[in-house]
Amino acid sequence: MIKRILMFGWLMLLVCVAVSPALAQTLETQSTPLTASTCSGQFVARPLDHLTTVNADPIRMFNSNGSGLAIGDLNNDGLLDVVLANLDQPESILWNEGQLQFRHQELDIPGVTRSVIILDFDADGWRDILFTTQRAAPSWWRNENGSGTFTLTPLNGVANAAYAMNWGDLDADGDLDLVTGSYDAELSQLMTNDFLFNGGAGVYYYDNQDGNFVATRLAETAQALAVYFTDLNGDGQRDIAVGNDFAEFDRYWVRDAGTWVESTPFSVFTHSTMSFDSGDLNNDGTSELFATDMHPYSEDEATMSAWEPVMQTMMAMPMMENDPQVMINTLQSLQPGGYQNVSDALGVDASGWSWSSKFGDLNADGFLDLYSVNGMIAEELFGHLPNHELVEENQAFKNMSGSAFVAAPEWGLNATESGRGMSMADLDGDGDLDIVINNLRAPAMLFENQLCEGSHLIVNLRQSNSANTDALGARLTLFTSTGVYQREVHAASGYLSGDASQVHFGFPSESTLEALEVQWVDGTVSRVEALSPNSALSLTRS
């Protein structure tokens, strides 16, 4: 069955931004219709030409952590491409040629790659690829005009080992800054005394000053699996969250008078944080912050038998009195009196041995759903299981109008291939969110969204007057007859996974679109009222 989508001509307008004359900008808007969707009522799995693996067998820590991926348009053809990191084999670029057909290109980066992000770092109009590696500083692979050639180029002043990273204009000066976190457990194993005698790595904020980075060390140690930017104190600025493994406390910093000040916004947080994402889950105008940990999603005999040795080891670890860490997922919701963890109340406290977990309106009902990819392979932890592997289903949770989440196995997203990195985006131009997963020891997978529910609006932001060309950090608010929906533009979220700068809104089919407001990083606001459902809207600010 093919879903028929109303076709309308493209529309181009010049809109004056509603700010003071001194700050007025020109906004060029272009609207194009979405393509038709194939409808089966679920997601359809499509294997991809990439395999993240290691040469050694059995798999041991820390190879068990796998690698991430990123989604973005690398050749400016309007189609989103995919880059997948790897361990002992070459990285992959999957060039999107339309209709979910991809051309494979190897990108052989020296060493193990972990995190990957796609963004236009040098503002030349072509999005570049940035990787973290096992024991070095992040590397910038400059895009040579979409030709398929990528040149290793120095990031001046970025010199410290990083496992997790994120990019954004954190000081609102128009360029892209960097925050990195090291994974000290792996580095100390690989580099032994060299790592210790060199003072370790930790968490660094790199302020971009005309292409040269000035480093500020925020923490001397880290077990960072996730770096994320979100507004923690409600001042409108994006703050820094670093999720740490191995019972090391998560760390948070807020910006105060131009400097980073450590903060403790939460009374409880995850014990072994593997992923961060945020979203306005009940459409009240306030975002919640989700962090994943390891906890069985079922208490049946087979599941508990598989988990038992690991659970016993974790429980035997010494814990400090009044330890704020909990071995469950947390969902931090701002309540009167401060943040409260509502993961149990909303039904998302346990999702398995979860890695990348992200929000997206998968069924286009106007509420953000949650997807977590699961599994673990490590001889030290699961030597009692076949192939040393904890086999778990990925977990999809449907948002029930902001009041709770319920498991949605009917969507067909419960794969068992040991996922690590994962991101969502519209890869076939029909408006709904597809999903790409970088598995460990199994082919990467694309899940095509064939739910065909609700309607969609895709928004692509560009800034021709800024080094932050994709408007990372911008906040978007869509006003409709059925609700008000908010989104942000992120470079990365989840576990080691880069996000497309493209923004997706889902909403009920009966909705009337009233206006879209964009709050740019510098505080100016654009408002567009000529909107059509089931369209892709491009906004270029100059």
C-alpha positions in Angstrom: 0.0 0.0 0.0 1.4 3.4 -0.9 0.5 6.5 1.2 -0.5 9.3 -1.1 1.0 12.6 0.0 -0.5 15.9 -1.3 1.9 17.3 -3.9 2.3 21.1 -4.1 4.6 23.5 -5.8 7.7 24.7 -4.1 7.5 28.1 -2.5 10.3 30.6 -2.0 9.9 33.8 0.2 12.1 36.5 1.6 11.1 37.0 5.3 12.3 39.8 7.6 13.3 38.5 11.0 11.2 40.0 13.8 14.0 41.7 15.8 15.3 45.2 16.3 16.5 46.9 13.0 20.1 46.7 14.2 19.9 42.9 14.3 17.5 42.3 11.3 18.5 39.5 9.0 17.1 38.2 5.8 15.6 34.7 5.8 15.1 32.8 2.5 12.6 30.0 2.7 12.0 27.2 0.3 9.4 24.5 0.7 9.3 21.2 -1.3 6.9 18.3 -1.0 7.8 15.0 0.6 7.9 11.8 -1.4 5.4 9.0 -1.1 5.8 6.3 1.6 5.6 2.6 1.4 3.3 1.5 4.2 3.5 -1.9 6.0 2.6 -0.7 9.5 6.0 -1.3 11.0 9.8 -0.7 10.5 11.5 -2.8 7.8 15.1 -4.0 8.4 17.7 -3.5 5.7 21.3 -4.7 6.2 24.0 -2.2 5.3 27.4 -2.7 3.8 29.4 -2.3 7.0 30.7 -4.5 9.7 32.3 -3.3 12.9 34.5 -6.0 14.3 37.9 -6.8 15.8 40.6 -9.1 14.6 41.0 -10.8 18.0 38.8 -13.5 19.2 37.3 -13.6 21.8 36.2 -10.0 22.1 37.5 -8.5 25.3 37.0 -5.2 27.0 37.2 -2.5 25.7 36.6 -3.6 22.2 33.2 -4.7 23.5 32.2 -1.0 23.4 32.0 -1.0 19.6 31.7 2.3 17.7 29.4 5.0 16.6 28.0 6.5 13.4 26.9 9.9 12.0 24.2 11.0 9.5 24.6 14.1 7.2 24.6 15.3 3.7 28.2 15.1 2.5 27.8 16.1 -1.2 25.0 18.6 -1.0 22.6 16.6 -3.1 19.8 16.8 -0.5 20.1 13.2 0.5 21.5 12.2 3.9 24.6 10.0 3.9 25.9 7.7 6.7 29.4 7.4 8.1 30.2 4.4 10.4 33.2 4.2 12.7 35.0 0.9 13.2 37.5 -1.0 15.3 40.0 -3.1 13.4 38.5 -2.7 9.9 38.0 0.4 7.7 35.4 3.0 8.4 32.5 3.3 5.9 30.8 6.1 4.0 27.4 5.1 2.6 26.6 7.6 -0.1 22.8 7.9 -0.3 21.7 7.6 -4.0 18.0 7.7 -3.3 15.3 5.2 -2.5 17.5 3.8 0.3 20.2 2.7 -2.1 23.7 3.3 -0.9 27.1 3.3 -2.5 29.9 2.1 -0.2 33.2 3.8 0.2 36.0 2.7 2.5 37.6 5.4 4.7 40.6 3.9 6.3 41.3 6.0 9.4 44.4 4.9 11.4 43.6 3.0 14.6 40.3 2.4 16.3 37.5 5.0 15.8 34.8 5.6 18.3 32.7 8.8 18.0 31.9 10.3 14.6 30.2 13.6 13.8 29.4 15.3 10.5 29.5 19.1 10.3 30.8 21.9 8.2 33.7 22.8 10.5 35.5 25.3 8.2 32.2 26.9 6.8 33.2 26.3 3.2 29.8 24.9 2.3 30.8 21.2 2.6 30.2 19.1 5.7 33.3 17.4 7.1 33.8 14.2 9.2 35.3 14.3 12.7 36.3 11.1 14.6 37.6 10.3 18.0 40.2 7.5 18.1 41.4 5.1 20.7 44.3 7.0 22.1 44.7 10.4 20.3 43.0 13.7 20.0 40.0 14.1 17.6 40.8 14.2 13.9 39.2 16.4 11.3 38.8 15.0 7.8 38.1 17.9 5.5 35.6 17.3 2.7 37.1 18.2 -0.6 34.0 19.6 -2.3 31.9 16.4 -2.0 34.2 14.5 -4.3 34.7 11.5 -1.9 38.1 12.7 -0.9 38.7 13.7 2.7 42.0 15.2 3.9 43.3 14.9 7.4 43.7 18.5 8.6 45.0 19.7 12.0 42.7 21.0 14.7 45.0 23.7 16.0 45.3 23.5 19.8 43.3 20.2 20.2 45.9 17.8 21.7 44.3 15.6 24.3 43.0 12.1 24.0 39.3 11.8 23.6 36.7 9.0 23.5 33.5 11.1 23.4 33.0 14.5 22.0 30.4 17.1 21.0 30.5 20.3 19.0 28.5 23.5 19.2 28.6 27.3 19.4 28.7 27.3 23.2 29.7 30.9 23.6 27.4 32.3 20.9 30.2 33.9 19.0 29.4 32.3 15.7 31.9 29.5 15.5 32.0 25.9 16.7 33.6 25.0 20.0 34.5 21.4 21.1 34.1 19.5 24.4 35.9 16.1 24.8 36.0 13.4 27.4 38.6 10.6 27.8 38.0 7.0 28.7 40.8 6.6 31.3 40.2 2.9 31.9 41.1 2.0 28.3 43.9 4.6 28.0 45.6 3.3 31.2 45.5 -0.2 29.8 46.8 0.8 26.4 49.5 3.3 27.5 50.2 2.1 31.1 52.9 4.3 32.7 52.9 6.8 29.8 49.3 7.7 30.5 49.8 8.1 34.2 53.1 10.1 33.9 51.6 12.4 31.3 48.9 13.5 33.7 46.0 11.7 32.1 43.4 13.4 30.0 39.9 14.2 31.5 37.3 16.6 30.2 38.3 19.6 28.0 36.5 22.6 26.7 38.1 24.0 23.5 37.1 27.6 22.7 37.4 28.2 19.0 39.2 31.5 18.5 39.5 32.2 14.8 40.3 28.6 14.0 42.7 28.1 16.9 41.4 26.3 20.0 42.2 27.4 23.5 41.8 24.6 26.0 40.3 24.7 29.4 40.6 21.5 31.5 37.3 21.0 33.3 38.1 17.6 34.9 41.4 15.8 35.4 39.9 12.3 35.1 37.0 10.9 33.1 35.4 7.6 32.0 33.4 9.5 29.4 31.0 7.5 27.1 28.8 10.5 26.4 29.2 14.3 26.0 26.0 16.3 25.6 24.8 19.9 25.5 21.5 21.0 27.0 20.2 23.9 29.2 20.4 22.6 32.7 19.5 25.8 34.7 16.9 27.5 32.5 19.0 30.5 31.5 18.7 29.9 27.7 22.3 28.8 27.3 23.5 25.3 26.6 25.4 23.6 29.4 27.7 20.6 29.4 26.9 17.1 30.6 29.5 14.3 30.7 28.3 10.8 31.3 30.9 8.5 33.0 31.3 4.8 33.2 32.7 2.7 36.1 30.9 4.4 38.9 32.7 7.7 38.3 30.2 10.5 39.0 28.7 12.2 36.0 29.8 15.8 35.7 27.9 18.9 34.7 29.0 22.5 34.0 27.0 25.7 33.4 28.2 28.9 31.9 28.4 31.9 34.3 29.8 35.2 33.2 31.8 33.6 30.4 33.3 30.8 32.5 32.4 27.2 33.1 31.2 26.5 36.7 30.6 22.9 37.9 27.0 22.2 38.9 25.1 19.4 40.7 21.6 19.7 39.2 20.4 16.2 40.0 20.1 14.4 43.3 20.4 11.0 41.6 22.1 9.9 38.4 23.1 6.8 36.6 25.9 4.5 37.8 27.4 3.7 34.4 26.2 6.3 32.0 26.4 5.3 28.3 24.1 7.7 26.6 22.4 11.1 26.9 19.4 12.6 25.0 16.8 15.2 25.8 13.4 16.3 24.6 10.1 17.9 25.6 8.2 14.6 26.3 4.8 16.1 27.3 4.9 19.3 25.1 4.9 21.6 28.2 7.8 23.7 26.9 10.4 22.1 29.2 12.9 19.4 28.1 13.7 16.2 30.1 17.2 14.6 30.1 17.5 10.8 29.7 20.6 8.8 30.6 21.0 5.1 30.1 22.5 2.5 32.4 22.6 -1.3 32.5 19.5 -3.0 33.9 17.6 -6.0 32.7 14.3 -5.1 31.0 12.7 -8.4 32.1 12.9 -10.5 35.2 12.1 -13.8 33.6 14.3 -16.8 34.5 16.4 -16.8 31.3 17.2 -13.1 31.5 18.1 -13.1 35.1 20.3 -16.2 34.7 22.2 -14.4 31.9 22.7 -11.3 34.0 23.3 -12.9 37.4 27.2 -13.0 37.5 27.4 -9.4 36.3 24.8 -8.3 38.8 26.5 -10.0 41.6 29.8 -8.4 40.7 28.2 -4.9 40.5 26.4 -5.4 43.8 29.7 -6.5 45.5 31.4 -3.2 44.5 31.9 -0.9 47.5 29.6 2.1 47.5 29.9 5.3 49.5 27.3 6.2 52.0 24.4 8.1 50.4 25.8 7.4 47.0 23.6 9.3 44.4 24.3 6.8 41.7 21.5 4.3 40.7 21.9 1.3 38.4 18.8 2.2 36.3 18.1 4.6 33.5 17.2 8.1 34.7 14.8 10.6 33.3 15.4 14.0 34.9 12.3 16.2 34.9 12.2 19.7 36.2 9.6 19.9 39.0 8.9 22.5 41.6 11.9 22.4 43.9 14.3 21.0 41.4 14.9 18.0 39.1 13.3 14.6 39.9 14.1 11.2 38.3 10.8 10.0 36.8 12.1 7.1 34.8 10.3 4.5 36.9 7.0 6.4 37.0 7.1 6.8 33.2 8.2 3.2 32.5 11.7 3.7 31.1 13.9 2.8 34.1 15.1 -0.5 32.6 15.9 -1.0 28.9 18.7 -3.7 29.0 22.4 -3.3 28.5 21.6 -0.1 26.6 24.0 2.0 24.5 22.7 4.7 22.2 19.2 5.8 23.2 17.4 8.6 21.5 14.1 10.4 21.3 12.1 10.8 18.1 8.5 11.0 17.1 8.5 7.7 15.3 4.7 7.4 14.8 4.1 11.1 14.1 1.5 11.7 16.8 3.2 14.8 18.2 4.9 13.1 21.1 8.6 12.0 21.3 9.1 8.2 21.5 12.3 6.5 22.8 14.5 3.9 21.2 17.4 2.1 22.9 19.8 -0.4 21.3 21.1 -3.2 23.4 23.6 -6.1 23.9 27.0 -6.9 25.2 29.9 -9.1 24.0 32.8 -9.6 26.4 34.6 -12.7 27.6 35.3 -11.1 31.0 31.6 -10.4 31.7 29.7 -13.1 29.9 32.1 -16.0 29.6 29.2 -18.2 30.8 27.1 -17.5 27.7 27.5 -18.8 24.1 30.0 -16.6 22.2 30.4 -14.6 25.4 27.4 -12.6 24.3 24.4 -11.1 26.1 21.7 -11.3 23.5 19.0 -8.7 24.0 16.2 -7.1 22.0 16.5 -3.5 21.2 13.7 -1.6 23.0 11.2 0.8 21.4 9.0 2.8 23.8 5.8 4.6 22.6 5.0 7.9 24.3 1.5 7.8 25.5 0.6 11.5 25.2 3.3 12.5 27.7 1.9 10.5 30.6 3.9 7.2 30.2 5.9 5.1 27.8 4.9 1.6 26.8 6.9 -1.0 24.9 6.1 -1.1 21.2 7.3 -4.5 19.8 4.7 -4.2 17.1 6.9 -1.6 15.4 9.5 -4.3 14.5 12.5 -2.6 16.1 13.3 -5.4 18.5 16.5 -6.6 16.7 19.1 -8.6 18.6 22.4 -7.8 16.7 24.2 -6.1 19.6 23.8 -2.4 18.7 26.1 0.3 19.8 25.9 3.6 17.9 22.4 4.7 16.6 20.9 7.8 15.0 17.5 8.7 13.5 16.8 10.8 10.4 14.6 10.9 7.2 16.8 8.9 4.8 14.3 8.4 2.0 12.6 11.8 1.8 9.2 10.8 2.9 9.3 12.8 6.1 9.3 10.0 8.8 12.3 9.0 10.9 14.3 6.1 9.8 16.9 4.5 12.1 20.6 3.4 11.5 22.4 1.2 13.9 26.2 0.4 14.0 26.2 -3.1 15.5 29.2 -5.0 16.9 30.1 -8.3 15.1 27.0 -8.0 12.9 26.2 -5.9 9.8 25.0 -2.4 10.4 21.3 -2.0 9.9 18.9 0.5 8.5 15.3 0.4 9.7 12.9 2.0 7.2 9.9 3.6 8.9 6.8 2.3 7.2 4.3 3.1 10.0 2.6 5.8 7.8 0.9 7.5 10.7 0.4 11.2 11.1 2.0 14.0 9.1 5.5 15.5 9.0 7.5 18.7 8.6 11.2 18.5 7.9 13.3 21.7 8.6 16.8 22.4 7.3 18.5 25.5 8.8 21.5 27.2 7.2 23.4 30.3 8.2 25.5 31.9 5.4 26.6 34.7 7.7 28.1 32.4 10.4 30.8 29.8 10.8 28.1 27.7 12.5 26.5 27.0 9.1 24.1 24.3 10.3 22.8 26.5 13.2 23.8 23.9 15.8 22.1 24.9 19.1 19.1 26.6 17.5 15.7 26.0 19.1 12.6 25.4 16.9 9.0 25.8 18.0 6.2 24.6 15.8 2.7 26.0 16.6 -0.2 23.9 15.4 -3.9 23.5 16.1 -3.2 20.2 18.0 -0.2 21.3 20.1 3.1 23.2 20.4 6.2 21.1 19.6 9.8 22.0 20.3 13.1 20.7 18.9 16.8 21.6 19.0 19.6 21.2 16.5 22.4 18.9 17.9 25.7 17.7 16.5 25.6 14.5 18.5 23.6 12.6 21.1 23.1 9.1 22.4 26.3 7.0 22.4 29.1 8.2 20.1 26.6 9.1 17.4 26.3 12.2 15.3 22.9 13.6 14.4 21.7 15.1 11.1 21.2 18.9 11.4 17.8 18.2 9.7 15.0 18.7 12.2 11.9 16.5 12.2 8.4 17.3 13.5 5.6 14.8 13.6 1.9 15.7 14.3 -1.6 14.3 13.9 -2.9 14.4 10.3 -5.7 16.7 11.2 -3.3 19.4 12.5 -3.3 22.9 11.0 0.2 24.4 10.9 0.1 28.0 12.3 3.8 29.1 12.5 7.4 28.0 13.0 9.7 30.0 15.2 13.4 29.6 15.2 15.5 31.0 18.0 19.1 31.2 16.6 22.1 30.8 18.9 22.7 34.6 19.0 19.2 35.1 20.4 17.4 36.5 17.3 14.1 34.9 16.4 12.7 34.1 13.0 9.0 33.4 12.4 7.6 31.7 9.3 3.8 31.3 8.8 3.6 30.0 5.3 3.7 26.3 6.2 2.4 23.1 4.6 2.2 19.7 6.2 4.2 16.8 4.6 6.9 19.2 3.3 10.6 19.9 3.7 11.3 23.5 4.6 14.7 25.0 4.1 15.5 28.3 5.9 18.7 30.1 5.0 19.7 33.1 7.1 22.0 35.7 5.7 
